[in-house]
Amino acid sequence: MLSPKNVLNIFLYVNLISWALLLTIRFIAFFGFHDAEVFNTYFYAKGLVLNVFLLVVFFYFNENTENIKDFNPINLLIRLFYSGSLCVVLSLGLQVILHFIEEPNVTTFISRIIDFLYHLNIILVMIFLHHVFFYWKKMVQHQQGHYIKRLWYIYEYSLLVSLLFNFFEFGFNHIPFTVTCLLLVLMAFYMSIHLKWIAYLNAKEKWQSIVFLLFIILYSAYFFYTVIAHSDIQHFTTDLMHSVYVLSMFGFVFFYAGFSLLVILFNLPTSSVFEQKLEEVMSFQNLTKSLELEEKEDYIYKILFENAIKSTQAKAGWLEIRDKTHQTPKVQNVHNLEDEMVEIFRKYIRTNRRRNIVQNTFGASDEPSILSTWGYQSMLYAPLNSNQKSLGHLVLLKQEPNGFDNDKKEIIRTFAKQASISIENFRLLEQTIESERYKSELHIAQRIQESLLPKKLNLNPQYEIVAYSSSAYEVGGDYYDVYYIAQKLVILIADVSGKGTNAAFHMAQMKGIFQVLAQMNLTAGDFFDYANTALANCLEKSSFITATLVTIDTETHQVEIARAGHCPTLYYTQSDQKARYLSEGGMGLGIVRKQKYSNFMSKETFVYGKNHLMALYTDGISDARNEFGEDFGEERLKRLVETYAYLPLSELLDTIKNSVQDFQHGTRAFDDHSVLLIRRIA
């Protein structure tokens, strides 16, 4: 059997001989024979020699391309760029020589030299064209099924048959020539839409591909221009514009390069998504969904195996899993194999080449008695390991040699890791799924809680109100609200005991109570009596809610502050630029259950001065701690308000918020933070 090296040498020698024959015809004409005599006598010989040359180049590049085992589109484009650059430079050198020796009325001697140089240019054109053509073939067939491969062979054979037109001087004014060209161009167009390799490129590789494709298109356009330009010169004897084979090949090269360029450009915005190739694109999402729905391990094995077969397009395979005692693995799932075949392959893996084929592939030529006998030429063996323990292995088979490229290997390697985790930590995964569901519900609860806080606070033009609230956990128990009725602003800030979802639930209850009672235009005592009664019936005995209710008459500016065990209110007067805390007192709502609550609350009234400022807050502000265990404290808050009271209210709010965060210096907040500022502006 001929080795690839011998075949390559034969092709090179035949190539040289065929071109020597073609150039011999030129030299015969050069030494005195008339053109008509030469071409009447050797017309068909000329076509034969040209076809022999084209066939040699065709099969040389076909064989050379088939020897490329590791498919890497960027490497292919780089090779095309270098070979194209070399061919273009040499061709341009020929064009420079032709430019200097061409004259309006050339002699026979000069015309022979020009014709000889033109045939040298044909060599460069055909080398570049075939090089691109067969690299495009490699890309078209990447990750494609048998249908596309069979269709490609039909296209190749049709292209070779079109070489018959090289024996005739047909042109586009001849129907057979035009029809054949059209059919081959349509087939080339269809082949050019198969661009699966683009999906495996990352952002950097896509930009590289764009640059190289532009150069390839430019080089192809240049060579096509030389073919067109030379067809108009009478003394050139080989006119490639009369070759269906050459024109069709140019069409395919242009189509595929152009489509590839457009598809890459359109896919650039989604490059970040495709860079997550294996983990996100393949079967892991389906696996997670299946774990949420099913509790049987057998079903998980089925999902793992089916997704492995689907993602690699394997023809056959099986999955072996060890039981919990890690005894001999049992065949769990089988695809497209008889039990006899499975046992033969299992025995082969155990006894012969297990170490050599771990996470790798081998072809039929390595072990023909095992694979080729059953029609398979590639095997991929992927062990399932966890914590240095073998859980089993996955075996996949394909009928094509080298059927598992690097991408497929990476898919299965990553998939095997995920499968190992799923099998070994099944119970843990169940808990993880529950945790994810809980987190999702917490996010929903967080959005709902945020919607409970009022979006509009400035309900009266005489008073400006700003506020913010931040939960220590996903949800919290701080609440504030504003209501306007009968020329009165009713403002409430409350803090539910406890944290998390339980506090958030009670916060929602307080929202409903406030919205109902605020509409009744009650006094502070009646408001808290009704609120305490309602909360005492729904709160646990260990839970309570502290609150401060502020009622402002917007006509008289009379203020009534009632406190239910909440933090003292800070009041700033502009006249003396001092702030003071209003009297403390009161008891949290829900604690008193059998007596009238208004007897336990604290109340204070005064007139709200113009440009005076009131700060309501929850104890998460005053009790905020730094890394040394020091509290932020009410005195620090007081000095902060006195120092920055001149600022616009929104800026003062940001100053308070940032000061608390800076004080904590990265220490995790253990309680919710809420602040509400009120300033009389008219």
C-alpha positions in Angstrom: 0.0 0.0 0.0 1.3 3.4 -0.9 2.2 5.6 2.0 1.0 9.2 2.1 4.6 10.4 1.5 4.9 8.3 -1.8 1.5 9.5 -3.0 2.6 13.1 -2.4 5.8 12.5 -4.4 3.9 11.0 -7.3 1.5 13.9 -7.4 4.4 16.3 -7.4 6.1 14.6 -10.3 2.9 14.3 -12.4 2.3 17.9 -11.7 5.7 18.9 -13.1 5.4 16.6 -16.1 1.9 17.9 -17.0 3.0 21.5 -16.8 6.1 20.7 -18.8 3.8 19.3 -21.5 1.6 22.4 -21.5 4.7 24.7 -21.7 6.1 22.5 -24.5 3.2 23.5 -26.7 4.1 27.1 -26.0 7.8 26.5 -26.9 6.8 24.8 -30.2 4.9 27.9 -31.2 7.8 29.9 -30.0 10.3 28.2 -32.3 8.4 29.1 -35.5 5.1 27.1 -35.8 2.1 29.2 -36.7 -0.7 29.5 -34.1 -3.3 28.0 -36.4 -1.2 24.9 -37.0 -0.4 24.4 -33.4 -3.9 24.8 -32.2 -5.6 22.9 -35.0 -3.2 20.0 -34.4 -3.0 20.2 -30.6 -6.3 21.8 -29.7 -7.6 18.7 -27.8 -4.1 17.9 -26.5 -4.0 21.4 -24.9 -7.4 20.7 -23.1 -6.1 17.3 -22.0 -2.9 18.7 -20.5 -4.8 21.4 -18.8 -7.2 18.9 -17.3 -4.4 16.6 -16.2 -2.8 19.6 -14.4 -6.1 20.5 -12.7 -6.7 16.9 -11.6 -3.3 16.7 -10.1 -3.7 19.9 -8.2 -7.2 18.8 -7.2 -6.2 15.4 -5.8 -3.0 16.8 -4.2 -4.9 19.4 -2.1 -7.7 16.9 -1.4 -5.2 14.4 0.0 -3.3 17.1 1.9 -6.5 18.4 3.5 -7.6 14.9 4.5 -4.4 14.5 6.5 -5.5 17.3 8.8 -6.7 15.5 11.9 -7.3 18.3 14.5 -9.8 20.7 13.1 -9.0 24.3 14.0 -10.7 26.9 11.7 -8.3 29.7 12.8 -5.3 27.7 11.9 -6.8 26.9 8.5 -7.5 30.6 7.8 -4.0 31.5 8.9 -2.6 29.0 6.4 -4.8 30.3 3.7 -3.6 33.9 4.5 0.1 32.9 4.2 -0.3 30.9 1.0 -2.6 33.5 -0.5 -0.1 36.3 0.4 2.8 34.3 -1.3 0.7 33.6 -4.4 -0.4 37.2 -4.7 3.1 38.6 -4.3 4.4 36.3 -7.0 1.5 37.1 -9.3 2.0 40.8 -8.8 5.6 40.3 -9.8 4.5 38.6 -13.0 2.1 41.4 -13.7 4.9 44.0 -13.3 7.0 42.1 -15.8 4.0 41.9 -18.2 3.4 45.6 -17.8 6.9 46.5 -18.9 7.1 44.1 -21.9 3.6 44.7 -23.3 3.5 47.1 -26.3 0.7 48.1 -28.7 2.2 45.9 -31.4 4.1 43.1 -29.9 6.3 40.8 -31.9 5.8 37.1 -32.0 8.8 36.5 -29.7 7.4 38.9 -27.1 3.9 37.4 -27.4 5.4 34.0 -26.6 7.1 35.3 -23.5 3.9 37.0 -22.4 1.9 33.8 -22.9 4.5 31.9 -21.0 4.3 34.3 -18.0 0.5 34.1 -18.2 0.7 30.4 -17.8 2.9 30.8 -14.8 0.1 33.0 -13.3 -2.4 30.2 -14.0 -0.3 28.0 -11.7 -0.6 30.5 -8.9 -4.3 31.0 -9.5 -5.0 27.3 -9.4 -2.8 26.6 -6.3 -4.6 29.4 -4.3 -8.0 28.4 -5.6 -7.7 24.7 -4.8 -6.1 25.5 -1.4 -9.1 27.6 -0.4 -11.6 25.2 -2.0 -10.5 22.2 0.1 -10.2 24.1 3.3 -13.7 25.3 2.7 -14.6 21.7 2.3 -13.2 20.9 5.7 -15.3 23.6 7.2 -18.5 22.7 5.4 -18.2 19.1 6.7 -17.4 20.0 10.3 -19.9 18.4 12.6 -22.2 17.6 9.7 -24.1 14.3 9.2 -23.9 11.8 6.4 -26.4 13.7 4.2 -24.1 16.7 3.8 -21.0 14.6 3.2 -22.8 12.6 0.5 -24.1 15.8 -1.1 -20.5 17.2 -1.0 -19.2 14.2 -2.9 -21.9 14.7 -5.5 -20.8 18.3 -5.9 -17.2 17.3 -6.2 -17.9 14.7 -8.9 -20.1 17.2 -10.8 -17.2 19.7 -10.7 -14.8 17.1 -12.0 -17.2 16.2 -14.8 -17.3 19.8 -15.8 -13.7 19.5 -16.9 -15.0 18.2 -20.2 -15.8 21.7 -21.1 -12.1 22.5 -21.2 -11.9 20.6 -24.6 -14.3 23.2 -26.1 -14.2 27.0 -26.4 -17.7 27.3 -25.0 -18.9 30.6 -23.4 -21.9 32.0 -21.7 -23.6 32.3 -25.1 -23.8 28.5 -25.2 -26.7 26.9 -23.4 -24.8 23.8 -22.0 -22.1 26.0 -20.6 -24.6 28.4 -19.0 -26.8 25.6 -17.5 -23.9 23.7 -16.1 -22.4 26.8 -14.5 -25.8 27.7 -13.0 -26.3 24.2 -11.5 -22.8 24.2 -10.0 -23.2 27.7 -8.6 -26.6 26.7 -7.0 -24.9 23.7 -5.4 -22.0 25.9 -4.2 -24.6 28.3 -2.7 -26.3 25.5 -0.8 -22.9 24.2 0.5 -22.0 27.7 1.6 -24.7 27.9 4.3 -23.2 25.2 6.4 -21.2 27.1 8.9 -21.3 25.2 12.2 -17.7 25.9 13.0 -18.5 29.5 13.6 -20.5 28.6 16.7 -17.4 27.3 18.4 -15.4 30.5 18.1 -14.9 32.9 20.9 -14.9 36.7 20.5 -11.2 36.9 19.8 -11.3 34.1 17.2 -14.2 35.7 15.5 -12.3 39.0 15.0 -9.3 37.0 13.7 -11.6 35.2 11.3 -13.0 38.5 10.0 -9.6 39.8 9.2 -8.4 36.6 7.5 -11.6 36.2 5.5 -11.3 39.8 4.3 -7.8 39.0 3.0 -9.0 35.8 1.4 -11.9 37.6 -0.4 -9.4 40.3 -1.5 -6.9 37.7 -2.8 -9.7 35.8 -4.6 -11.1 38.9 -6.2 -7.6 39.8 -7.4 -7.0 36.4 -9.0 -10.5 36.5 -10.6 -9.7 39.9 -12.0 -6.5 38.5 -13.6 -8.5 35.8 -15.2 -11.0 38.3 -16.6 -8.3 40.7 -17.7 -6.3 38.1 -19.5 -9.3 36.7 -21.4 -9.5 39.9 -23.5 -5.9 39.5 -24.9 -6.0 37.6 -28.2 -2.5 36.0 -28.1 -3.2 34.3 -24.7 -4.0 30.6 -25.6 -5.5 29.3 -22.3 -8.6 31.3 -21.4 -10.0 30.2 -18.0 -13.2 32.2 -18.7 -14.2 29.2 -20.9 -13.7 26.7 -18.0 -16.9 25.8 -16.1 -14.6 24.1 -13.5 -12.6 27.3 -12.7 -15.6 29.6 -12.7 -17.7 27.4 -10.5 -14.8 27.0 -8.0 -14.4 30.7 -7.9 -18.1 31.0 -7.2 -17.9 28.6 -4.2 -14.9 30.3 -2.8 -16.6 33.7 -2.9 -19.9 32.4 -1.6 -18.5 30.6 1.4 -16.1 33.4 2.4 -18.8 36.0 2.1 -21.4 34.0 4.0 -18.9 33.2 6.7 -18.0 36.8 7.1 -21.6 37.9 7.4 -22.5 35.2 9.9 -19.6 36.0 12.1 -20.4 39.8 12.0 -24.0 39.0 13.0 -22.9 36.7 15.8 -20.4 39.1 17.3 -22.9 40.6 19.8 -23.6 37.2 21.2 -19.9 36.1 21.6 -20.1 36.2 25.4 -22.9 33.7 25.3 -21.0 31.3 23.0 -17.9 31.5 25.1 -19.8 29.5 27.8 -20.1 26.7 25.1 -20.1 23.5 27.1 -21.6 24.2 30.5 -24.5 26.3 29.3 -25.2 25.1 25.8 -25.3 21.4 26.4 -27.3 19.3 28.8 -26.6 20.7 32.3 -29.7 22.9 32.3 -31.9 19.9 31.3 -30.2 17.9 34.1 -31.0 20.5 36.7 -34.7 20.6 35.6 -34.9 16.8 35.7 -33.6 16.8 39.2 -36.3 19.2 40.3 -39.0 16.9 38.8 -37.7 13.4 39.5 -36.4 11.7 42.6 -35.2 8.3 41.1 -31.6 7.9 40.4 -32.4 5.7 37.4 -34.1 8.6 35.7 -31.0 10.8 36.3 -28.8 8.1 34.7 -31.1 8.1 31.7 -31.0 11.9 31.4 -27.2 11.9 31.6 -26.8 9.2 29.0 -29.3 10.6 26.5 -27.7 14.1 26.7 -24.2 12.7 26.2 -25.4 10.8 23.1 -27.2 13.8 21.7 -24.4 16.4 22.4 -21.7 14.3 20.7 -24.0 12.8 17.9 -22.7 9.4 18.9 -24.0 6.4 16.9 -23.9 4.0 19.9 -22.7 3.7 23.5 -23.5 2.7 27.1 -23.3 3.9 30.6 -21.9 1.8 33.5 -22.5 2.8 37.1 -21.2 1.2 40.3 -23.6 0.8 43.2 -23.1 2.5 46.5 -20.7 -0.3 47.7 -18.5 0.5 44.7 -18.5 -3.1 43.4 -18.2 -4.2 39.7 -20.1 -1.6 37.6 -23.3 -2.6 35.9 -24.5 -1.5 32.5 -27.2 1.1 33.3 -28.1 2.4 29.8 -27.4 1.2 26.3 -27.9 2.8 22.9 -27.9 1.0 19.6 -25.9 -2.0 20.7 -26.6 -5.6 21.3 -25.7 -7.2 24.6 -23.1 -9.3 22.9 -21.4 -6.3 21.4 -21.4 -4.4 24.7 -19.7 -7.3 26.5 -17.0 -7.6 23.8 -16.2 -3.9 24.1 -16.3 -4.0 27.9 -13.8 -6.9 27.9 -11.6 -5.1 25.5 -11.5 -1.9 27.6 -10.8 -3.9 30.8 -8.0 -6.1 29.4 -6.2 -4.3 26.7 -6.1 -0.5 26.4 -8.0 1.0 29.3 -5.1 3.3 30.3 -4.5 4.4 26.8 -8.0 5.4 25.9 -9.1 7.2 29.0 -10.6 10.5 27.8 -9.3 9.9 24.3 -10.3 8.4 21.0 -8.8 5.8 18.8 -9.5 4.8 15.2 -10.3 1.5 13.5 -6.8 1.1 12.1 -5.5 0.8 15.7 -7.7 -2.2 16.5 -9.5 -3.5 13.4 -10.6 -6.7 15.0 -12.6 -4.9 17.7 -14.1 -1.8 16.0 -14.2 -2.3 12.3 -15.8 -5.7 12.7 -18.8 -4.0 14.1 -18.7 -1.0 11.8 -17.3 1.5 14.3 -14.1 3.5 13.9 -14.0 5.8 16.9 -14.5 5.3 20.6 -14.6 7.8 23.5 -14.1 6.5 27.0 -14.9 8.9 29.9 -14.5 7.7 33.5 -16.9 9.0 36.2 -14.9 9.8 39.3 -15.6 11.7 42.5 -13.3 12.1 45.5 -10.8 9.7 44.0 -13.5 7.0 43.8 -14.7 5.4 40.6 -18.4 5.7 40.0 -18.4 4.1 36.6 -17.8 5.2 33.0 -19.4 6.4 29.8 -18.5 4.9 26.5 -19.5 6.4 23.1 -19.0 5.0 19.6 -19.0 6.6 16.1 -18.7 5.1 12.6 -16.4 7.8 11.4 -12.6 7.8 12.0 -11.5 10.5 14.5 -15.2 11.2 15.1 -14.6 12.9 18.5 -12.7 16.2 18.0 -11.4 18.4 20.8 -14.8 20.1 21.3 -16.5 16.7 21.7 -13.9 15.6 24.1 -14.2 18.7 26.2 -18.0 18.3 26.2 -17.7 14.8 27.6 -15.0 15.6 30.1 -17.1 18.4 31.5 -20.2 16.3 31.3 -18.5 13.4 33.1 -17.6 15.8 35.9 -21.2 16.9 36.2 -22.5 13.4 36.1 -20.1 12.3 38.8 -21.3 15.1 41.1 -24.9 14.2 40.3 -24.5 10.6 41.1 -22.3 10.8 44.2 -24.1 13.8 45.8 -27.7 13.1 44.8 -29.1 14.0 48.2 -27.0 17.1 48.4 -28.3 18.1 45.0 -31.9 17.7 46.3 -31.1 20.1 49.1 -29.4 22.5 46.7 -32.5 22.6 44.5 -34.6 23.3 47.6 -32.2 26.0 48.5 -32.4 27.5 45.0 -36.2 27.4 45.2 -36.1 29.2 48.5 -33.7 31.8 47.2 -36.0 32.4 44.3 -39.0 32.8 46.6 -36.9 35.2 48.7 -36.2 37.3 45.6 -39.9 37.4 44.9 -40.6 38.4 48.5 -38.0 41.1 48.3 -39.6 42.6 45.2 -43.0 42.4 46.8 -41.7 44.1 50.0 -40.1 46.9 48.0 -43.5 47.4 46.3 -45.1 47.9 49.7 -43.1 51.0 50.5 -44.6 54.2 49.0 -43.1 55.5 45.8 -44.6 59.0 46.3 -43.9 60.8 49.7 -44.4 64.5 48.9 -48.2 64.7 49.2 -48.3 68.3 50.4 -46.3 71.2 48.8 -45.5 72.7 52.2 -43.5 69.6 53.4 -40.7 67.8 51.7 -40.2 64.1 52.7 -37.5 61.7 51.6 -36.7 58.2 52.9 -34.8 55.0 52.3 -34.8 51.5 53.7 -32.2 48.7 53.5 -32.7 45.2 54.7 -29.9 43.3 56.5 -31.1 40.1 54.7 -33.1 39.5 51.6 -36.2 40.8 53.2 -36.7 42.8 56.4 -39.2 44.2 58.9 -38.8 48.0 58.6 -41.7 50.0 57.2 -42.6 53.6 56.6 -45.6 55.2 54.9 -47.3 58.6 54.3 -51.1 59.4 54.0 -52.8 62.7 53.4 -56.4 63.3 54.6 -58.4 66.4 55.7 -55.4 68.7 55.5 -53.4 66.3 57.6 -50.2 64.5 56.9 -50.1 61.1 58.6 -46.6 59.6 58.7 -45.7 56.3 60.2 -42.3 54.5 60.7 -42.3 51.0 62.3 -39.8 48.3 63.1 -40.9 44.6 63.5 -39.1 42.5 66.0 -36.9 39.8 64.5 -35.5 39.6 61.0 -36.0 37.8 57.7 -39.2 36.5 56.2 -41.1 36.4 59.5 -40.5 40.1 60.0 -41.3 40.8 56.4 -44.7 39.1 56.8 -45.6 41.2 59.8 -44.4 44.3 58.0 -47.0 43.6 55.3 -49.6 43.2 58.0 -48.7 46.6 59.4 -49.0 48.1 55.9 -52.6 46.9 55.7 -53.4 48.2 59.1 -52.0 51.6 58.5 -53.7 52.0 55.1 -57.1 51.2 56.7 -56.7 53.3 59.9 -55.1 56.3 58.2 -58.3 56.8 56.1 -60.4 57.1 59.3 -58.7 60.3 60.5 -58.2 59.0 64.0 -56.4 60.5 66.9 -53.0 59.0 67.7 -54.5 57.2 70.8 -57.4 55.6 68.8 -55.0 54.7 66.0 -52.7 52.8 68.2 -55.6 51.2 70.1 -57.0 49.7 66.9 -53.6 48.8 65.6 -52.6 47.0 68.8 -55.8 45.1 68.9 -55.4 43.9 65.3 -51.7 42.9 65.8 -52.3 41.2 69.2 -54.6 38.8 67.4 -52.1 37.9 64.7 -48.6 38.3 66.2 -46.9 35.5 68.2 -46.5 36.4 71.8 -42.8 36.7 71.3 -43.2 39.3 68.5 -44.1 43.0 68.6 -43.8 46.1 66.5 -42.4 49.5 67.6 -43.7 52.5 65.7 -43.8 56.3 65.7 -46.9 58.1 64.3 -46.6 61.7 63.2 -49.7 63.8 62.4 -49.1 67.3 60.9 -51.9 69.8 60.4 -50.8 71.5 57.2 -52.9 74.6 58.0 -51.8 75.3 61.6 -48.6 73.3 61.4 -49.5 71.7 64.7 -47.6 68.4 65.1 -48.6 65.4 67.2 -46.0 62.7 67.7 -47.1 59.4 69.3 -44.5 56.7 70.0 -45.0 53.0 70.6 -41.7 52.0 72.0 -39.8 53.2 68.9 -36.6 55.2 68.7 -36.8 58.8 69.8 -37.5 61.3 67.0 -34.7 63.8 66.2 -36.0 67.4 65.7 -33.8 70.2 64.3 -34.6 73.9 64.6 -33.0 76.3 62.1 -33.1 79.3 64.4 -30.5 77.9 66.9 -29.1 75.3 64.5 -29.5 72.6 67.2 -31.2 69.2 67.2 -32.8 67.5 70.1 -34.5 64.2 70.7 -38.1 64.3 71.6 -39.3 62.5 74.8 -39.0 58.7 74.8 -41.6 56.2 76.0 -44.3 53.9 74.9 -44.5 50.1 74.5 -44.3 48.0 71.4 -47.6 47.1 69.6 -48.7 43.6 70.2 -47.3 43.3 73.8 -50.3 44.7 75.6 -53.2 42.3 74.9 -55.8 42.8 77.6 -55.7 46.5 78.3 -56.2 49.7 76.4 -53.0 50.4 74.6 -53.3 54.2 74.6 -52.5 54.2 78.3 -49.0 52.9 77.5 -48.0 55.2 74.6 -45.9 58.4 74.7 -47.2 61.6 73.0 -45.9 65.1 72.4 -47.3 68.1 70.5 -45.6 71.2 69.1 -45.7 73.7 66.2 -43.6 72.7 63.2 -41.4 75.8 62.4 -40.4 76.7 58.8 -37.3 75.1 57.6 -37.2 72.9 60.7 -36.3 69.3 60.2 -37.5 66.0 61.7 -35.6 62.7 61.4 -37.4 59.4 62.0 -35.3 56.2 61.9 -35.1 52.6 63.1 -32.7 51.2 65.6 -30.6 49.6 62.8 -29.1 53.1 62.4 -28.2 53.9 66.0 -27.2 50.3 66.8 -25.0 49.9 63.6 -21.6 48.6 64.7 -18.1 48.8 63.3 -15.3 46.1 63.5 -14.4 47.2 67.0 -17.9 46.6 68.3 -18.7 50.3 68.7 -22.2 51.5 68.1 -23.0 54.4 65.7 -25.1 55.9 68.5 -27.8 58.5 68.7 -25.3 61.3 69.6 -23.3 60.7 66.3 -26.6 60.9 64.3 -27.5 64.1 66.1 -24.2 65.8 65.3 -24.5 64.6 61.7 -27.9 66.3 61.3 -26.7 69.5 62.9 -23.6 69.6 60.7 -25.3 69.0 57.4 -28.9 70.3 57.9 -28.2 73.0 55.3 -28.0 70.4 52.6 -30.9 69.6 50.3 -32.9 66.9 51.9 -32.0 64.2 49.4 -28.3 65.0 49.9 -28.7 64.9 53.7 -30.3 61.5 53.4 -27.3 60.2 51.3 -24.9 61.7 53.8 -26.6 59.8 56.7 -26.6 56.6 54.6 -23.0 56.8 53.6 -21.9 57.8 57.1 -23.4 54.7 58.5 -21.9 52.5 55.8 -18.4 54.1 56.3 -18.7 53.6 60.1 -19.4 49.9 59.6 -16.4 49.7 57.4 -17.5 46.5 55.7 -18.9 44.9 58.8 -22.1 43.0 57.9 -25.3 44.8 59.1 -27.2 42.7 61.6 -30.4 44.8 61.5 -32.4 46.7 58.9 -31.7 50.4 58.2 -34.4 52.9 57.6 -34.5 56.8 57.7 -37.3 59.2 57.0 -36.6 63.0 56.9 -39.3 65.7 56.9 -38.7 69.4 56.3 -41.2 72.2 56.3 -40.4 74.4 53.3 -43.4 76.8 53.2 
